[in-house]
Amino acid sequence: MSLHGFRSEWLQPGDLERLENMRRGFLQAAETKTALADYWGERRDLELYDAFFAERIGQKWDAVLDEVAWRAPEVLQVEVLVDWACGTGIAARRTLKHSKAGRVILFDRSERAMQFARERLLEEWPGVDVVVAQGKAPVSEPGALLLTSHLLNELPDAHLEDRFSVIADWEHLIWVESGTKVTGRKLSGFRDAIRATHNLLAPCPHQEPCSALAHSERDWCHFFAEPDPTMFTDGDVVKLARELGVDLRSLPYSFVCASRSIEPSLRPGSRMLGRPDVRPKFAKAWACDGEGLVQREFRKSVEPELYRAMKKSPERVRDLGSR
């Protein structure tokens, strides 16, 4: 069941309450900075989460993986994927579309979640060897790609150092977060902490300290994924999102892709952060490069193609060129 296959007749009594409780827990954990308890009480919780919340996370992973494939395709040519805090396995399922990996290792605190994730992976990728791992955290495996996402809203600050050290021990990694100011700045802190040991492959077009952190306390590195347009023509999905207080139009995310052994492409130019401010004759956007974070203006008469892209498909704009 996917989000744009979500139908009201599939819902059972109590399902909306289950989804509301999950969302309330996510928001409360982010506000109170306390660890979120295991919310997979029953298999139905996993089915509902996978159909709605995980599908939205999957759309963010699609955007991330498209950019990684553009900036550093070598990192996706691994044989083993390790999905830590896998939940329903959405990160691994999306990454397999870009990778030739033949083995997936799942880690989660919930045995129920790992078994569900394994089932879903094998449904989509029956030829892949899917392993449900034991232990609290994965041990670094040479050549494997570590995937992890949406942890920082559920993780108290006291646990950050331990989590950072485990993730930093991996040769290749992709870490995706929700794109809020709090999680974005924390992820940038991790990014800066591994500069001495890893090459920064994406989204950064440079290896310097995070420009957003250096610019001001108001800034953070984040982007927006392009929502699936079919969601807006599906009345059941629109109704469900409205009842849950979820804006289907907004898919913010932050991410880091890094490797100890793969050299960065360092494509010239600068990465656009957030959304552009598009006016009738020009557009303004925040651009990040090795020199820092700066707001640039792009005239419609001078750069018509870039202006048109910012207006019609801003989520697809990555490179703003050099200053």
Buried (B, 14 or more C-beta within 10 A) or exposed (E): EEBBEBEEEEBEEEBBEBBEEBBEBBEEBBEEEBEBEEBBBEEEBBBBBBBBBBBBBBBBBBBBBBBBBEBBEBBBEBEBBBBBBBBBBBBBBBBBEBBEBBBBBBBBEBEBBBBBBBBBBBEEBEEBEBBBBEEEBBEBBEEBBBBBBBBBBBBEEEEBEEBBEBBBBBBBBBBBBBBBBBBBBBBBEBBBBBBEEBBBBBBBBBEBBBBBBEBEEEBBBBBBBBBBEEBBEBEBBEEBBEEBEBEBEEBBBBBBBBBBEBEBBBBEBBBBBBBBEBEEEBBBBBBBBEEBBBEBEBEBEEBEEBBEBBBEEBBEBBBBEEE
